[in-house]
Amino acid sequence: MSENEYWFCLTHHAVEGRDGCKNADRLGPYATAEEASHALEKVQQRNEQWDNDPDWNDNGPASGNGMVDGTPDS
């Protein structure tokens, strides 16, 4: 673990160093404080990507229902 790692605290909505809140309450680590400050934006971008990914979208052709051509996956 590097001394120069940063986290985004979900409780305080602030960038923290190594000795911040418990890891369950924060995102990271990030290499820079600037990168950590954009953590929520990155989460939103990833969520949008996953929401629009047909392999993960319940409404898309790969709905994950275990059925292919009317038969369950083996």
C-alpha positions as CSV (number, residue, x, y, z in Angstrom):
1,M,0.0,0.0,0.0
2,S,1.4,3.3,-1.0
3,E,1.6,6.3,1.3
4,N,0.1,8.5,-1.5
5,E,-3.3,6.9,-1.8
6,Y,-6.6,8.7,-1.4
7,W,-10.2,7.7,-0.8
8,F,-13.6,9.4,-1.2
9,C,-15.6,9.2,2.0
10,L,-19.3,8.5,1.4
11,T,-20.2,9.7,4.9
12,H,-18.4,13.1,4.8
13,H,-18.3,13.5,1.0
14,A,-14.7,14.4,1.2
15,V,-11.3,13.1,0.0
16,E,-9.4,11.4,2.8
17,G,-5.9,10.0,3.3
18,R,-5.1,6.6,4.6
19,D,-6.1,7.3,8.1
20,G,-9.7,8.4,7.2
21,C,-13.0,6.6,7.9
22,K,-13.4,2.8,7.7
23,N,-13.1,1.3,4.2
24,A,-16.7,0.2,4.2
25,D,-17.7,3.9,4.1
26,R,-15.4,5.0,1.3
27,L,-14.4,4.5,-2.3
28,G,-10.8,3.9,-3.4
29,P,-8.0,3.9,-3.2
30,Y,-7.1,6.4,-5.9
31,A,-3.6,7.5,-6.9
32,T,-4.3,11.2,-6.5
33,A,-6.6,13.4,-4.4
34,E,-8.0,14.8,-7.7
35,E,-9.0,11.4,-8.9
36,A,-10.6,10.6,-5.6
37,S,-12.6,13.8,-5.7
38,H,-14.3,12.5,-8.9
39,A,-15.2,9.1,-7.4
40,L,-19.0,9.7,-7.5
41,E,-18.8,10.8,-11.1
42,K,-16.9,7.6,-12.0
43,V,-19.5,5.5,-10.2
44,Q,-22.3,7.2,-12.2
45,Q,-20.4,6.7,-15.5
46,R,-20.0,3.0,-14.7
47,N,-23.6,2.6,-13.6
48,E,-24.7,4.1,-16.9
49,Q,-22.4,1.8,-18.9
50,W,-23.7,-1.3,-17.1
51,D,-27.4,-0.1,-17.4
52,N,-26.8,0.1,-21.2
53,D,-24.8,-3.1,-21.6
54,P,-27.0,-5.7,-23.2
55,D,-25.2,-8.5,-21.3
56,W,-26.2,-7.0,-18.0
57,N,-29.6,-5.4,-19.0
58,D,-32.6,-7.4,-17.8
59,N,-34.6,-6.0,-20.7
60,G,-32.0,-6.9,-23.4
61,P,-31.6,-10.0,-25.5
62,A,-29.2,-11.5,-23.0
63,S,-31.6,-11.2,-20.1
64,G,-29.9,-13.9,-18.0
65,N,-33.1,-16.0,-17.6
66,G,-31.1,-19.2,-18.4
67,M,-33.1,-19.8,-21.6
68,V,-31.7,-20.1,-25.1
69,D,-34.2,-21.0,-27.8
70,G,-36.7,-22.0,-25.2
71,T,-34.4,-24.4,-23.4
72,P,-32.5,-23.9,-20.1
73,D,-28.8,-23.4,-20.2
74,S,-26.9,-26.5,-19.2
